[in-house]
Amino acid sequence: MNRPSNPRTSRRVVKRFVPAPAKPERTLSIQGEFITLGQLLKFANVVSGGGEARIYLESQGVKVNGEPEERRGRKIRPGDTVATPDETLRVVGEEREVE
């Protein structure tokens, strides 16, 4: 019952892992303790207004620190990351001189 191997029928399918292309990343500096998510999206020129930010958040799957977020009033603080479908935004605080 042993059949000789036939090169046409004994091919193995090899799947190769191809990593997804990395999203571009931008660093945004904010003044103060926090900025709302809607304001951040406007500041980063992702949307042009608050109403557009609401619709964008509902439809595009934005993540804040890896968690899905739809509230445009969510407080974003220095150290947070906001991932949109097109890019990742890293928020840093403004450097202040100590006198």
C-alpha positions in Angstrom: 0.0 0.0 0.0 2.9 2.3 0.0 2.7 4.6 -2.9 5.8 6.3 -4.4 5.6 10.1 -3.7 4.4 12.1 -6.6 5.9 15.6 -6.7 2.7 17.0 -8.1 0.4 15.8 -5.4 2.8 15.9 -2.4 3.4 19.6 -2.4 3.2 21.4 0.9 1.6 24.8 1.2 3.8 27.1 3.1 2.2 30.2 4.5 4.5 33.1 5.2 3.8 35.6 7.9 3.8 39.1 6.4 3.7 41.8 9.0 1.2 44.6 8.5 2.8 47.9 7.5 3.5 50.2 10.4 1.2 53.1 10.8 2.8 56.5 10.8 3.3 58.0 14.2 3.1 61.7 15.3 4.0 63.3 18.6 1.7 66.1 19.7 2.6 68.5 22.5 -0.2 69.9 24.6 -0.4 72.7 27.2 -2.1 72.1 30.5 -3.1 68.9 32.3 -5.3 67.4 29.6 -7.1 67.9 26.2 -10.4 66.3 25.2 -10.3 63.6 22.5 -12.4 65.8 20.1 -10.1 68.8 20.6 -7.0 66.5 20.0 -8.5 65.2 16.7 -9.1 68.8 15.6 -5.6 69.9 16.7 -4.1 67.0 14.8 -6.1 68.0 11.7 -7.9 64.6 11.6 -11.3 66.3 11.7 -12.4 69.9 11.1 -15.0 70.3 13.8 -16.7 68.8 16.9 -19.7 67.4 15.0 -17.3 65.7 12.6 -15.3 64.4 15.5 -18.4 62.7 16.9 -19.2 61.0 13.6 -15.6 60.1 13.1 -15.3 58.4 16.6 -18.5 56.4 16.0 -17.5 55.1 12.6 -13.7 54.8 12.5 -12.7 52.7 15.5 -10.4 55.0 17.4 -8.5 53.5 20.3 -7.0 55.4 23.3 -4.2 53.4 25.0 -5.4 50.3 23.2 -9.1 50.6 24.3 -11.9 51.5 21.9 -13.2 55.0 22.5 -16.2 56.8 21.1 -16.5 59.7 23.6 -15.2 63.0 22.2 -15.0 64.4 25.8 -12.6 61.7 26.9 -9.6 63.4 28.7 -6.3 62.7 27.0 -3.2 63.3 29.2 0.5 63.4 28.4 1.7 59.8 27.9 -1.5 58.6 26.2 -1.6 57.3 22.7 -4.5 57.7 20.3 -4.7 55.2 17.4 -6.7 56.2 14.4 -7.1 54.0 11.3 -4.4 56.1 9.5 -1.9 57.0 12.2 -0.9 56.8 15.9 -0.8 60.1 17.9 1.4 60.2 21.0 0.6 63.0 23.4 3.4 64.7 25.4 3.3 67.6 27.8 4.9 70.9 27.2 8.4 71.3 28.7 8.6 74.0 31.3 11.7 75.7 32.6 12.1 75.6 36.3 13.5 78.9 37.8 
